């Protein structure tokens, strides 16, 4: 089978302590690596206001993970998201080549800067 690159964002309930939030992220990071995924990039976006209330909450802890894996792993991890009461929402997107290139440029600080003729 072939591997694809994915971007996964999940929102955790704001009632978690810092340690509980880190434990939740560690759980999903471990689930990915234990199933053969290669972690590419990770960002903790912290506590953000939600666009609309979810479970009577107006804020949530956002976390993003980019990884490469077999497509079959997505069903496994999304099942685990549904079972974990600490996760309010999640979204996993398969990244196309232009999306991957954009993400790499963004991480290196090149997004939003004008390119010179030499680039």
N, C-alpha and C positions, 0 to 999 in steps of 0.2 A: 504494500500500500504506500501511498505518498503522503508526505506531511504538508500541512498548510500552516500559514501564520494567522493567528487570531488575536483579536483585541476583546477583552472582557472587562466590563465595568459592573460593579455591584455596590448596592447601597445597604448599609447596615443600620439598624435601629439606633437612634441617638441616646437611648438609655444605657448603653453599654459603657463600662469603664474603659480607660485606655488599655488596660491589660486584656479585657475581654475582646476588644476590637482587634488587638494584635493577635490574640489566640485564634480568632475567626479567620483573619487573613492567612495566618500560618497554616491553618487547617486546609484551606483551598490551595495554597502554594504547595503543600506537601502532597495533596491529592493529585495535582498536576505532575509533579516530578516523579512520584511513585508510579504513575502510569506512562512514563516515558516522554513527557513533554519537556521541551527546552524553553526555559524562561528567557525572554529577550529583554523586557523592560518592565518596570513596575513604578507606579506613582501613587502616593497617598494624597488624595485631594482634601482630606480633612472633613470637618463638619460644614455642610452647605445647606442653604435653604432649598426646599423642594419646590417644584413648579406648582404642585397641588398636594394636598394632604394625602398621606398613605398611612393606613392604620391609625388615624387620628394624630399623626405626627407631622410637623411642618419642617423638620430638618432631618438629616441623615449623614452618616459617615460614608464618603465615596472612596472607592479604591479601584485602580485600573491595573490590569496585568496583560502584557503582550506575551504571547508564547507560540511556539511551533509544536504541532502534535498531529496525530492521526485524527481524521474527522470523527471516528467512532468515540473518541474521548469526550466530545462535546455533550453527548447525551448523558454520560456518566456524571459529569460535573454539574450539569443543569438539574439532574435529579437530586443531587446533594444540596444544591441551592434551595430547591423547593422544600426539602426536609428540614432545613436549618431555620429556626424561628428568628435568629438574629439577622437574617438577610431579608430585607423588605422587597427589593427589586434587583434584577440582574439583566444584563444584555451581553450576548456574545456575538461578535461579527467576524466573519472570515475576511481577511484583508487581501485586496487585490494588489497587484504589483505597484500601482500608482499610490495606493494608500500606504504601503510599506515604505516606499521612497519618501513620501511626505513625512511619515512618522520619524524616519531616520534623520531627515533634514531638520525637523523640529527639535529633536533631542540635541543636535549639534549646534543649535542656535541660528540656523540659516533661514528659518521661516520668518517672514515679515521684513527682511532686509532686502534692499534692492540689489540685484545682481549687476556686477560691472561687466563690461564687454569682454574682459579677459576670462570670466568664468564660463 
